[in-house]
């Protein structure tokens, strides 16, 4: 006989506790313990998703294993293929997270429609009916004659159907709705999500089936469920976008088959997501006239250099505690740059409100924008325009030095492609032969850059 008892699972690390506590004893997370029912049985196999007893357990040397040529599948969306490292690897498990209504289901429906032309695909919907999915496909004008759909949330039924149909690409929308009969807890609980994901990943490796898992996100923006879910899969993608913008960005946070932090850009239209092949065009506003506080910089997302506009506004503070507001960059980074500017640039903004914005909703993840932010701040503070054909990038150190950044020559060449004529760049990033069509000013310390603003 099975005996039920009450346990508490940590939604961050999956640890178990016999009683509720404010803090998880394993990972230290606060208010992360959720109540769940646990069934103990001598015959229950709780680790069926982690082991395949029919597989060989012989030990081999790594050099004796024959490595087959990796053939990737094209999703028909070049931006999605870029984020995945050049295409979809057969047998991989890919987790996609994002805010509700951001376009996760639309993206995968478009991709699976393209994949159905050459592969056997199955779309599993646990949240919508077949009629709803069909209506979306008709609105997007997709060719879905070969797309099979299954409205089911039972894991055992999903795996049996995929095995019977010899599915090559499987989409599960979403992992939080799927449950296994081996567990008594409700769908979406920590145990169910972890067990279902483990068995789906094991199925992908055993049958060489590519699996896309759609995951919900929490209020903080992280994928809901235990953090071990992200460790199980091969790739973790986040779908980002502002509610008032039609542009969507998909970013790789983890990728075993390509570069991390790779960025793909889409535009949401009436007929679905359209690829943006030149993202720099949306991140540069290209004012008709030069304005103070605006400067162009070259950032790098994964393997792609992007031209981005940095805007700053410096205004006299009417309060005793001046504001420091950032959109698209870390606020602590701005505070550090203001301290460097005060100490090594003899320019104090201690009595000024400072606002910094990265245009287009992009989040600046690297330090190469330090010099551009300082340039925008000085331009706004002195009400001095920076020419539209100037581009600035470089990392600032605490002692006032301007450090070189990775792929500096590639950034300079990207600036030339978009019509820029003059660049302020770290001295260590300037190639010996220069860059054709671009005048470059080498910057070693912050004082060298101040002469231009």
C-alpha positions in Angstrom: 0.0 0.0 0.0 1.1 3.5 -0.8 1.3 6.0 2.0 0.9 9.7 1.4 2.7 12.3 3.5 3.1 16.0 3.2 6.4 17.3 2.0 7.7 20.7 0.9 9.8 21.2 -2.2 12.1 24.1 -3.0 11.1 25.6 -6.4 14.7 26.9 -6.9 16.8 23.8 -6.2 14.2 21.0 -5.8 15.3 20.1 -2.3 12.8 18.4 0.1 11.8 19.4 3.6 9.6 17.7 6.1 8.2 21.0 7.3 7.8 24.5 6.0 10.5 27.1 6.7 11.1 30.6 5.5 14.5 29.7 4.0 15.6 26.6 2.0 18.4 24.9 3.9 20.1 23.7 0.7 20.2 26.8 -1.6 19.4 29.6 0.9 16.4 30.9 -1.1 13.7 32.7 0.9 10.0 31.7 0.6 10.7 29.1 -2.0 9.2 26.0 -0.3 5.9 24.8 -1.8 3.6 22.2 -0.3 3.1 18.9 -2.2 1.9 15.4 -1.6 4.4 12.6 -1.7 3.6 8.9 -2.3 6.1 6.4 -1.1 5.9 2.9 -2.6 8.3 0.1 -2.7 7.5 -0.6 -6.3 7.4 2.9 -7.6 10.3 3.8 -9.9 11.0 7.5 -9.2 14.1 7.6 -11.5 12.6 6.2 -14.6 13.4 9.4 -16.4 17.0 9.3 -15.6 18.1 5.8 -16.5 17.7 3.6 -19.5 18.4 0.0 -18.3 18.4 -1.3 -21.8 21.4 0.8 -22.8 24.9 -0.5 -22.7 27.0 0.2 -19.7 30.4 -0.8 -21.1 33.3 1.6 -20.5 35.0 3.0 -23.6 37.9 5.4 -24.1 37.0 8.8 -25.4 39.3 8.5 -28.4 37.6 5.3 -29.5 34.2 6.9 -30.0 33.4 7.8 -33.6 32.2 11.3 -33.9 29.6 11.6 -36.7 29.3 14.8 -38.7 26.9 17.2 -37.1 24.0 18.0 -39.5 21.7 20.8 -38.2 18.1 21.3 -39.2 17.0 24.7 -40.4 13.9 26.1 -38.7 13.2 28.4 -41.7 13.9 31.4 -39.4 17.4 32.6 -39.7 17.4 34.6 -36.5 16.3 31.5 -34.5 18.9 29.4 -36.2 21.5 32.0 -35.3 20.6 32.0 -31.6 20.8 28.1 -31.6 24.3 28.2 -33.1 23.6 27.7 -36.8 20.5 25.5 -36.7 18.7 22.8 -34.7 20.8 19.9 -33.5 18.9 16.6 -33.7 18.3 15.0 -30.3 18.6 18.3 -28.4 16.3 19.6 -25.8 15.5 23.3 -26.0 13.7 25.4 -23.3 12.1 28.7 -24.3 10.8 31.1 -21.7 9.2 34.5 -21.8 6.3 36.6 -20.5 2.7 35.7 -21.3 1.7 36.8 -24.8 5.2 37.6 -25.9 5.0 35.2 -28.9 6.5 31.9 -27.8 3.8 29.8 -29.2 3.7 31.9 -32.4 7.4 31.5 -32.9 7.4 27.7 -32.5 4.3 27.3 -34.6 6.1 29.2 -37.5 9.2 27.1 -37.0 7.4 23.7 -36.8 5.4 24.6 -40.0 8.7 25.1 -41.8 10.2 21.9 -40.3 7.2 19.8 -41.3 8.2 20.1 -45.0 11.2 17.8 -44.4 10.6 16.2 -40.9 7.9 14.4 -39.0 6.7 16.9 -36.4 4.2 16.8 -33.5 2.8 19.9 -31.6 1.6 19.0 -28.1 -0.7 21.7 -26.7 -1.7 21.6 -23.0 -3.1 25.1 -22.8 -5.1 25.5 -26.0 -7.5 23.4 -28.0 -6.8 22.2 -31.5 -9.3 24.7 -32.9 -7.4 27.6 -31.2 -4.1 26.5 -32.6 -5.6 25.9 -36.1 -7.1 29.5 -36.0 -3.7 30.9 -35.2 -2.1 28.9 -38.0 -4.8 30.2 -40.4 -4.3 33.8 -39.3 -0.5 33.5 -39.9 -1.2 31.8 -43.3 1.1 28.9 -42.4 1.3 25.7 -44.4 0.4 23.2 -41.7 -0.8 20.2 -43.8 2.0 18.0 -42.4 1.8 19.3 -38.8 0.3 16.8 -36.3 -1.3 18.2 -33.1 -2.1 16.5 -29.9 -4.0 18.2 -27.1 -2.8 16.2 -24.1 -1.1 16.8 -20.7 -0.4 13.2 -19.7 3.3 12.5 -20.1 2.9 8.8 -20.7 0.4 9.5 -23.5 2.6 12.1 -25.1 5.7 9.8 -25.1 3.7 6.9 -26.4 2.2 8.9 -29.2 5.6 10.4 -30.2 7.1 6.9 -30.2 4.3 5.5 -32.4 4.5 8.4 -34.9 8.3 8.3 -35.0 8.4 12.0 -34.3 11.6 13.9 -35.2 10.6 17.3 -33.8 8.3 17.6 -30.7 7.0 20.8 -29.2 5.5 20.8 -25.7 3.4 23.8 -24.9 4.0 24.1 -22.0 6.0 22.0 -19.6 4.1 23.3 -16.6 0.9 21.7 -17.8 2.3 18.2 -18.2 2.0 15.6 -15.4 3.1 12.1 -14.9 0.9 9.3 -13.4 3.9 8.2 -11.3 3.6 11.3 -9.1 0.5 12.3 -7.1 1.3 16.1 -7.0 -0.6 18.5 -9.3 0.7 19.7 -12.7 3.1 22.5 -12.4 4.5 21.5 -9.0 8.3 21.2 -8.5 8.3 17.4 -8.6 6.1 17.1 -11.7 8.1 19.7 -13.7 11.4 18.1 -12.8 10.2 14.5 -13.5 8.4 15.3 -16.8 11.3 17.3 -18.1 13.8 14.6 -17.2 11.8 11.9 -19.0 11.3 14.1 -22.1 15.1 14.9 -22.2 15.8 11.2 -21.9 13.4 10.4 -24.7 15.1 13.0 -26.9 18.5 11.4 -26.4 17.3 7.9 -26.9 15.3 8.5 -30.0 17.3 11.4 -31.5 14.2 13.6 -31.3 14.5 17.4 -31.1 12.2 18.7 -28.3 11.1 22.2 -27.7 9.8 23.0 -24.2 7.9 26.2 -23.6 8.2 27.4 -19.9 6.3 29.9 -17.9 8.2 32.7 -16.2 7.9 34.1 -12.7 7.3 37.8 -11.7 11.1 38.2 -11.6 11.4 37.1 -15.2 13.0 33.7 -14.5 11.6 30.4 -15.8 9.2 29.0 -13.3 10.0 25.6 -11.7 13.1 24.2 -10.2 16.5 25.6 -11.4 17.6 22.0 -12.2 15.2 22.3 -15.2 17.7 24.6 -16.9 20.5 22.2 -16.2 18.7 19.3 -17.8 18.2 20.8 -21.2 20.8 21.6 -23.9 19.7 25.2 -24.6 17.8 27.9 -22.7 16.3 30.7 -24.7 14.6 33.8 -23.3 12.0 35.7 -25.4 12.1 39.4 -24.5 10.2 42.5 -25.6 8.5 45.6 -24.3 4.7 45.6 -24.2 4.6 48.9 -26.1 7.0 47.8 -28.8 6.5 45.5 -31.8 10.1 44.2 -31.6 10.9 40.9 -29.9 14.4 39.6 -29.0 15.3 36.1 -28.3 18.5 35.5 -26.4 20.5 32.3 -25.6 21.3 32.1 -21.9 22.7 28.5 -22.2 23.7 26.7 -25.4 25.8 23.5 -25.6 26.0 23.8 -29.4 26.7 27.5 -29.9 27.6 30.8 -28.4 25.7 32.1 -25.4 24.2 35.6 -25.3 23.5 35.3 -29.0 20.6 37.6 -30.0 17.9 37.2 -32.6 15.6 40.1 -33.4 12.0 39.8 -34.7 9.2 42.2 -35.5 5.6 41.2 -34.5 3.2 41.7 -37.4 -0.3 40.6 -38.3 1.2 37.6 -40.0 3.4 36.6 -37.1 7.0 37.2 -36.3 9.1 38.7 -39.1 12.9 38.5 -39.0 14.9 41.7 -38.6 18.1 41.1 -40.6 19.6 44.5 -39.8 19.0 45.1 -36.0 21.2 48.2 -36.0 18.6 50.0 -37.9 16.1 49.8 -35.0 18.6 50.6 -32.3 19.8 53.8 -34.0 17.2 56.6 -34.1 19.1 58.7 -36.6 18.0 62.1 -35.6 17.5 64.6 -38.4 19.6 67.1 -36.4 22.4 66.6 -33.9 21.1 66.7 -30.3 23.0 66.8 -27.0 23.2 63.6 -24.9 23.1 61.2 -27.8 26.0 59.0 -29.0 26.3 55.8 -31.1 28.3 52.9 -29.8 29.1 49.4 -31.1 28.1 46.6 -28.7 28.4 42.9 -29.3 25.6 40.3 -28.8 27.1 36.8 -29.1 28.8 36.8 -32.5 27.1 39.8 -33.9 28.2 43.4 -33.6 25.3 45.9 -33.2 25.2 49.7 -33.5 23.2 51.1 -30.6 22.3 54.6 -29.5 23.0 55.7 -26.0 21.0 58.6 -24.6 21.7 60.5 -21.5 19.9 63.4 -19.7 21.7 65.4 -17.0 19.5 68.0 -15.2 19.9 70.0 -12.1 18.4 68.2 -9.1 15.7 69.8 -7.1 16.0 67.3 -4.3 18.6 66.6 -1.7 19.2 63.1 -3.1 19.8 63.3 -6.9 18.3 60.5 -9.0 20.3 57.9 -10.9 17.9 56.1 -13.4 19.0 53.6 -16.0 17.1 51.7 -18.7 19.0 49.0 -20.4 22.1 49.0 -18.2 23.0 48.2 -14.6 22.4 51.1 -12.3 25.5 50.3 -10.2 27.6 50.6 -13.3 26.4 54.1 -13.9 27.3 55.1 -10.3 30.8 53.7 -10.8 31.2 55.7 -14.1 30.1 58.9 -12.4 32.7 58.3 -9.7 35.4 57.7 -12.4 34.3 60.9 -14.2 34.5 62.9 -11.0 37.9 61.6 -9.9 39.8 61.4 -13.2 37.8 63.8 -15.4 37.3 66.6 -12.8 33.6 66.8 -13.7 31.2 66.5 -10.8 27.6 65.6 -11.3 26.9 65.1 -7.6 24.1 67.8 -7.7 22.5 66.6 -11.0 19.8 64.1 -11.8 21.2 61.5 -14.3 19.1 59.4 -16.7 20.6 56.9 -19.1 18.6 55.0 -21.8 19.7 52.3 -24.3 17.5 52.9 -27.3 15.3 50.1 -28.7 14.8 48.1 -25.5 18.3 46.4 -25.7 20.0 45.5 -22.5 23.7 46.3 -22.5 25.4 43.2 -21.1 29.0 44.2 -21.6 31.4 46.9 -20.4 32.3 48.2 -23.9 29.7 50.9 -23.5 31.4 52.7 -20.6 33.1 55.3 -22.8 29.9 55.9 -24.8 27.9 56.5 -21.6 30.4 59.0 -20.3 30.4 60.8 -23.7 26.6 61.0 -23.6 26.7 62.3 -20.0 29.2 65.0 -20.9 27.3 66.0 -24.0 24.1 66.5 -22.1 25.8 68.3 -19.2 27.6 70.7 -21.4 24.8 71.0 -24.0 27.3 70.1 -26.7 26.3 68.0 -29.7 28.2 65.0 -30.7 28.4 64.6 -34.6 26.1 62.0 -36.0 28.9 60.2 -37.8 30.9 59.5 -34.6 30.9 56.2 -32.9 32.4 55.5 -29.4 33.2 52.4 -27.4 35.7 51.3 -24.7 35.8 50.0 -21.1 36.8 52.4 -18.3 38.9 51.2 -15.4 38.8 52.6 -11.9 42.2 54.3 -12.4 40.9 56.2 -15.4 42.4 54.0 -18.1 40.5 53.0 -21.2 40.8 49.2 -21.7 40.5 47.4 -25.0 37.4 45.3 -25.6 37.0 42.0 -27.5 36.7 42.0 -31.3 37.6 45.7 -31.5 38.5 45.6 -35.2 35.2 43.9 -36.1 33.3 46.6 -34.3 35.1 49.3 -36.3 34.3 47.6 -39.6 30.7 47.3 -38.6 30.6 51.1 -38.0 32.0 51.8 -41.5 29.2 49.6 -43.0 26.6 52.0 -41.4 28.3 55.2 -42.7 30.2 56.3 -39.6 33.3 58.4 -40.4 35.0 58.9 -37.0 35.6 56.6 -34.0 36.8 57.0 -30.5 38.2 53.6 -29.5 40.7 52.1 -27.1 44.3 52.3 -28.4 44.7 48.6 -28.0 41.8 47.9 -30.4 43.1 49.9 -33.4 44.6 47.7 -36.1 48.0 48.6 -37.5 46.7 49.3 -41.0 43.7 51.2 -39.7 40.2 50.7 -41.2 39.5 52.0 -44.7 37.0 54.9 -44.6 37.2 55.5 -40.9 39.2 58.0 -38.9 40.1 56.6 -35.6 41.2 58.5 -32.4 43.2 56.2 -30.1 42.2 56.7 -26.4 44.4 55.5 -23.6 43.1 57.3 -20.6 39.9 59.2 -19.9 41.6 62.6 -20.2 42.3 61.9 -23.8 38.6 61.4 -24.5 37.6 64.6 -22.6 39.3 66.7 -25.2 36.6 65.7 -27.8 33.5 66.5 -25.7 
